[in-house]
Amino acid sequence: MSSTTRQPTALRKTPRKAALASFLGSTLEYYDFFIYGSAAALVFGPLFFPSDDPAVGLIGAFATFGVAYVARPVGGLVMGHFGDKLGRKKILLITLGIMGFASLGIGFLPDYSQIGVWAPILLVAGRLAQGFSAGAESAGASTLTLEHSPEGRRGFFTSFVMTGYASGMVLATLVFIPVAALPTEALMSWGWRVPFWLSIVVLAIAYWVRTHLDETPVFEEAKDHKAVAPMPLREVLRFQSADVVRVVGMSIMSVMQTIFTVFGLSYATGAAGFDKASILTVNAVAIGLSMFVMPLTARISDRVGRRPLLLTAAIGCSVTIFAYFGALSTGNILLVFAAAFVNMTLLYSCFNGIWPAYFAELFAAPVRYSGMALGNQLGLVVAGFAPLIAGLLLGKGSDGWLPVACFAVLCMLIAGVSAFFSRETAKTPIEQLGEPYWRGIAVRNAG
């Protein structure tokens, strides 16, 4: 490829504005994620999947939670293609609207007692729309922020994509704690709907910020020099398929998040006997504190590299997930918080604060959105169904959680091996990222 397509980017970067836009978009995405996960764990079973056996209804609710992760790769493929061809900003405005209105629609759904089988069907449709949008949101926000970031600080600024994850969790929990404390009749009739209705507020703020954000200099330069890939998906699979596979493997580390936030909530308030408000508070504080840890770990990765932090997360979370479930078995809320703090706040942040920059850095600019979206969302399919898998693996007795913890460790092993065999990118100039793609293009052009 000609040198003009890989020249250093112009000085039109707005990293703070891009980080804010990504933070707000992720806040909406994960606010919706957590209110749906909380509702699935606490109320969706009897409302949408009534059964004489509560466990059957809970499994049905967890299945709808996982369904969104089937739609995520489709959303990533479709919107990633257009994000690489038409621009990052345009597509992110579309994904934001889909996510917000899908969540609002779920809040207005009639339940099974009102419309029968159409209730779970419509719930699944809304969840699929959420998944389609989310499949493009994180990759697009990461790509946009990375391409606006200055050299040497890409990890730090791009970490605000997942700082929005913590913000969304805290916001969702603050909304859900008083809702969960309502009398059962109020909770099951209208209370659970309120968090979904409130998503329109986050949507409006995030949409306004994104409309005032410029397209990335990297994409504008590619467009000016006619270096936009005509078929991004085909080209990323041709030249960087190995990187897609690596991202799939590393993304499986997100199983730790869904095991902790969704299955862990159900287990803690069921078999372990904790009240809903206590566990929601523990989760909110542990993940809320990660808002401060994630930018710190990302800044460290700008100095020492991405891979050492990812490997630390994989190994550390493998050990501390046993401590977390063991603490739940003791009934001691202080031990639960201590284990949650180490597992989620400290160790999982070594992954969560870094992957938005790292996954995007593995791909060349013309295929960055598509490559990251495809690999990340395929890996997240496992994370989406992890609560369902955990529910099926759960045994009886006080140590019935052991198979669940072993499943989580297996997923950490896959993620760790994938990180170990990935390239280090922290010090690579942005125009040189995605070296296998540029090498392949050069060979094709020479031929």
ROPA-265412 format. One record per residue (C-alpha): x, y, z; residue in one letter. Coordinates in pm, whole numbers. Layout:
BEGIN
east|north|up|residu
X|Y|Z|a;
...
//
This chain:
BEGIN
east|north|up|residu
0|0|0|m;
123|349|-74|s;
287|548|196|s;
10|805|189|t;
-232|561|342|t;
-18|515|651|r;
109|863|720|q;
93|1002|1076|p;
-246|1140|1166|t;
-323|1511|1172|a;
-362|1712|1492|l;
-743|1708|1497|r;
-776|1477|1794|k;
-1016|1549|2080|t;
-937|1272|2331|p;
-1130|1415|2625|r;
-1448|1467|2426|k;
-1415|1121|2270|a;
-1358|963|2611|a;
-1668|1140|2749|l;
-1881|1028|2454|a;
-1763|670|2494|s;
-1811|682|2871|f;
-2174|792|2833|l;
-2249|539|2561|g;
-2104|259|2771|s;
-2294|386|3074|t;
-2619|340|2879|l;
-2514|-1|2744|e;
-2417|-138|3084|y;
-2698|32|3271|y;
-2931|-163|3042|d;
-2713|-472|3084|f;
-2731|-464|3463|f;
-3099|-377|3499|i;
-3182|-663|3263|y;
-2949|-900|3449|g;
-3095|-793|3785|s;
-3449|-830|3657|a;
-3367|-1171|3508|a;
-3225|-1287|3840|a;
-3506|-1144|4057|l;
-3838|-1111|3869|v;
-3841|-1226|3506|f;
-3875|-1596|3592|g;
-4227|-1582|3741|p;
-4340|-1290|3522|l;
-4242|-1422|3180|f;
-4164|-1792|3238|f;
-4415|-1912|3501|p;
-4359|-2268|3619|s;
-4436|-2487|3917|d;
-4060|-2521|3959|d;
-3896|-2180|4025|p;
-3564|-2313|3894|a;
-3720|-2371|3550|v;
-3844|-2012|3536|g;
-3504|-1882|3643|l;
-3328|-2084|3374|i;
-3572|-1942|3118|g;
-3494|-1589|3236|a;
-3119|-1653|3218|f;
-3164|-1792|2867|a;
-3315|-1462|2750|t;
-3019|-1287|2910|f;
-2787|-1500|2697|g;
-2991|-1457|2378|v;
-2861|-1101|2344|a;
-2510|-1239|2312|y;
-2616|-1438|2006|v;
-2728|-1112|1844|a;
-2411|-926|1944|r;
-2185|-1083|1676|p;
-2451|-1003|1413|v;
-2463|-643|1529|g;
-2085|-629|1533|g;
-2062|-766|1179|l;
-2327|-541|1029|v;
-2246|-219|1208|m;
-1871|-283|1207|g;
-1883|-307|827|h;
-2054|30|799|f;
-1838|180|1074|g;
-1527|102|868|d;
-1689|228|547|k;
-1901|527|658|l;
-1733|640|978|g;
-1730|563|1349|r;
-1950|851|1466|k;
-2250|785|1239|k;
-2280|423|1338|i;
-2240|496|1709|l;
-2535|735|1696|l;
-2749|458|1542|i;
-2643|194|1795|t;
-2717|432|2081|l;
-3073|487|1960|g;
-3140|115|1913|i;
-3018|34|2263|m;
-3213|310|2434|g;
-3546|245|2268|f;
-3518|-134|2304|a;
-3473|-91|2680|s;
-3761|152|2700|l;
-3981|-94|2511|g;
-3899|-377|2754|i;
-4021|-154|3035|g;
-4366|-139|2874|f;
-4402|-512|2799|l;
-4711|-695|2932|p;
-4626|-1013|3121|d;
-4727|-1376|3066|y;
-5050|-1344|3265|s;
-5166|-1071|3027|q;
-5072|-1193|2679|i;
-4949|-1549|2730|g;
-4666|-1681|2516|v;
-4631|-1347|2335|w;
-4478|-1201|2653|a;
-4154|-1406|2643|p;
-4144|-1373|2263|i;
-4153|-993|2285|l;
-3903|-999|2570|l;
-3664|-1200|2353|v;
-3719|-956|2063|a;
-3629|-662|2285|g;
-3327|-845|2419|r;
-3213|-927|2064|l;
-3233|-556|1974|a;
-3025|-473|2281|q;
-2769|-735|2179|g;
-2753|-615|1819|f;
-2678|-263|1939|s;
-2430|-367|2208|a;
-2241|-577|1953|g;
-2138|-260|1775|a;
-2123|-18|2068|e;
-1813|-128|2259|s;
-1600|-187|1947|a;
-1712|142|1793|g;
-1657|341|2110|a;
-1314|182|2161|s;
-1213|248|1800|t;
-1333|607|1813|l;
-1158|686|2141|t;
-835|509|2044|l;
-815|704|1718|e;
-866|1034|1903|h;
-604|952|2170|s;
-245|1084|2178|p;
45|840|2150|e;
155|701|2484|g;
-188|755|2643|r;
-414|541|2423|r;
-480|293|2702|g;
-571|563|2953|f;
-824|746|2736|f;
-976|430|2587|t;
-1025|285|2936|s;
-1315|526|2982|f;
-1516|299|2753|v;
-1527|48|3038|m;
-1533|307|3312|t;
-1880|359|3169|g;
-1941|-9|3254|y;
-1881|66|3621|a;
-2087|383|3602|s;
-2376|193|3444|g;
-2354|-74|3713|m;
-2363|181|3994|v;
-2646|375|3832|l;
-2848|59|3771|a;
-2795|-61|4127|t;
-2887|274|4280|l;
-3211|255|4083|v;
-3273|-114|4155|f;
-3205|-116|4531|i;
-3521|80|4623|p;
-3715|-106|4354|v;
-3606|-446|4495|a;
-3713|-330|4842|a;
-4072|-268|4727|l;
-4348|-500|4847|p;
-4362|-808|4624|t;
-4689|-707|4459|e;
-4560|-362|4366|a;
-4225|-501|4249|l;
-4387|-760|4024|m;
-4649|-526|3877|s;
-4481|-191|3806|w;
-4167|-159|4017|g;
-3934|-360|3791|w;
-4034|-138|3495|r;
-3905|188|3643|v;
-3531|120|3580|p;
-3606|45|3213|f;
-3807|365|3173|w;
-3526|573|3323|l;
-3283|463|3050|s;
-3429|735|2828|i;
-3248|996|3044|v;
-2905|841|2982|v;
-2991|800|2613|l;
-3073|1169|2571|a;
-2751|1288|2737|i;
-2526|1042|2551|a;
-2690|1119|2215|y;
-2640|1494|2262|w;
-2269|1453|2342|v;
-2207|1225|2044|r;
-2372|1465|1799|t;
-2110|1724|1902|h;
-1813|1490|1846|l;
-1593|1498|1532|d;
-1517|1193|1322|e;
-1175|1043|1398|t;
-870|1181|1211|p;
-765|826|1124|v;
-1089|756|937|f;
-1096|1098|769|e;
-742|1051|639|e;
-825|702|513|a;
-1126|846|331|k;
-925|1135|187|d;
-662|895|54|h;
-920|641|-69|k;
-783|379|172|a;
-1123|274|309|v;
-1155|-104|273|a;
-1431|-196|25|p;
-1522|-514|219|m;
-1376|-480|569|p;
-1498|-816|698|l;
-1353|-1007|404|r;
-1020|-829|436|e;
-987|-869|812|v;
-1054|-1242|779|l;
-807|-1267|492|r;
-520|-1080|655|f;
-589|-1084|1030|q;
-795|-1393|1102|s;
-541|-1503|1366|a;
-597|-1175|1553|d;
-972|-1226|1538|v;
-926|-1568|1700|v;
-699|-1420|1969|r;
-960|-1156|2053|v;
-1229|-1426|2071|v;
-1019|-1612|2326|g;
-935|-1307|2536|m;
-1298|-1190|2534|s;
-1400|-1512|2710|i;
-1250|-1353|3022|m;
-1580|-1161|3044|s;
-1733|-1481|3179|v;
-1596|-1364|3515|m;
-1815|-1054|3496|q;
-2142|-1232|3417|t;
-2077|-1508|3669|i;
-2020|-1244|3936|f;
-2297|-997|3852|t;
-2581|-1220|3727|v;
-2534|-1577|3850|f;
-2368|-1456|4170|g;
-2666|-1231|4246|l;
-2909|-1520|4200|s;
-2695|-1760|4406|y;
-2637|-1509|4686|a;
-3006|-1421|4724|t;
-3117|-1782|4684|g;
-2898|-2067|4809|a;
-2671|-1842|5018|a;
-2963|-1661|5184|g;
-2851|-1297|5157|f;
-3112|-1025|5113|d;
-3130|-852|4773|k;
-3034|-504|4892|a;
-2715|-623|5066|s;
-2577|-808|4763|i;
-2678|-533|4520|l;
-2494|-287|4743|t;
-2181|-505|4759|v;
-2181|-539|4380|n;
-2235|-168|4327|a;
-1954|-66|4562|v;
-1706|-325|4432|a;
-1766|-241|4068|i;
-1813|129|4136|g;
-1465|149|4288|l;
-1326|-2|3968|s;
-1409|332|3802|m;
-1091|457|3972|f;
-885|140|3925|v;
-947|88|3551|m;
-789|416|3432|p;
-497|345|3666|l;
-435|-5|3526|t;
-473|131|3172|a;
-217|403|3245|r;
19|137|3380|i;
-32|-63|3060|s;
71|243|2857|d;
407|213|3034|r;
467|-160|3079|v;
247|-311|2806|g;
-101|-461|2781|r;
-20|-832|2804|r;
129|-839|3158|p;
-188|-684|3302|l;
-416|-920|3109|l;
-223|-1223|3235|l;
-241|-1086|3590|t;
-620|-1060|3556|a;
-658|-1414|3421|a;
-449|-1572|3697|i;
-575|-1356|3981|g;
-945|-1392|3897|c;
-902|-1770|3873|s;
-792|-1780|4235|v;
-1026|-1521|4384|t;
-1349|-1656|4233|i;
-1313|-1944|4481|f;
-1271|-1691|4761|a;
-1585|-1505|4650|y;
-1814|-1809|4646|f;
-1653|-1938|4963|g;
-1734|-1608|5132|a;
-2096|-1634|5016|l;
-2114|-1974|5182|s;
-2010|-1825|5518|t;
-2301|-1580|5529|g;
-2061|-1301|5634|n;
-2132|-990|5426|i;
-1795|-830|5514|l;
-1607|-1133|5380|l;
-1823|-1123|5068|v;
-1732|-759|5009|f;
-1360|-823|5068|a;
-1359|-1108|4814|a;
-1564|-903|4566|a;
-1324|-611|4604|f;
-1017|-819|4524|v;
-1183|-1015|4243|n;
-1377|-739|4065|m;
-1232|-407|4179|t;
-863|-492|4163|l;
-798|-795|3945|l;
-1079|-788|3689|y;
-999|-419|3629|s;
-662|-532|3491|c;
-862|-678|3203|f;
-1159|-446|3189|n;
-958|-126|3179|g;
-723|-250|2907|i;
-910|-458|2653|w;
-1084|-164|2477|p;
-746|-24|2369|a;
-572|-358|2320|y;
-831|-525|2102|f;
-859|-216|1882|a;
-480|-186|1857|e;
-446|-536|1716|l;
-620|-430|1393|f;
-529|-190|1113|a;
-745|121|1075|a;
-934|11|758|p;
-1064|-304|933|v;
-1037|-201|1299|r;
-1407|-167|1379|y;
-1501|-490|1198|s;
-1213|-698|1335|g;
-1257|-590|1695|m;
-1637|-622|1686|a;
-1628|-969|1532|l;
-1368|-1116|1768|g;
-1497|-949|2084|n;
-1862|-1036|2029|q;
-1798|-1399|1936|l;
-1609|-1438|2262|g;
-1886|-1268|2455|l;
-2136|-1533|2344|v;
-1977|-1759|2605|v;
-2005|-1484|2866|a;
-2370|-1427|2782|g;
-2464|-1788|2845|f;
-2233|-1826|3144|a;
-2514|-1762|3399|p;
-2724|-2030|3231|l;
-2430|-2272|3221|i;
-2355|-2192|3586|a;
-2717|-2257|3681|g;
-2698|-2598|3516|l;
-2363|-2679|3682|l;
-2471|-2572|4031|l;
-2475|-2866|4267|g;
-2646|-2920|4599|k;
-2508|-2832|4938|g;
-2280|-2558|5063|s;
-2007|-2644|4810|d;
-2242|-2680|4513|g;
-2074|-2375|4359|w;
-1744|-2556|4300|l;
-1829|-2669|3942|p;
-1925|-2309|3861|v;
-1590|-2179|3985|a;
-1406|-2447|3788|c;
-1595|-2343|3474|f;
-1486|-1983|3532|a;
-1123|-2095|3574|v;
-1135|-2287|3246|l;
-1251|-1968|3071|c;
-968|-1770|3236|m;
-720|-2029|3109|l;
-842|-1985|2752|i;
-821|-1606|2785|a;
-475|-1616|2940|g;
-332|-1841|2669|v;
-480|-1613|2401|s;
-322|-1306|2563|a;
14|-1482|2596|f;
27|-1550|2222|f;
-86|-1200|2117|s;
138|-913|2002|r;
230|-629|2236|e;
97|-300|2097|t;
131|-35|2368|a;
436|133|2212|k;
343|85|1846|t;
256|410|1659|p;
-109|416|1561|i;
-41|423|1185|e;
163|100|1220|q;
-96|-98|1414|l;
-232|-410|1246|g;
100|-508|1087|e;
-30|-838|938|p;
-291|-642|742|y;
-41|-396|597|w;
197|-677|510|r;
-81|-865|334|g;
-189|-557|141|i;
169|-492|34|a;
205|-850|-93|v;
-127|-828|-278|r;
-35|-496|-440|n;
311|-625|-538|a;
148|-922|-706|g;
//
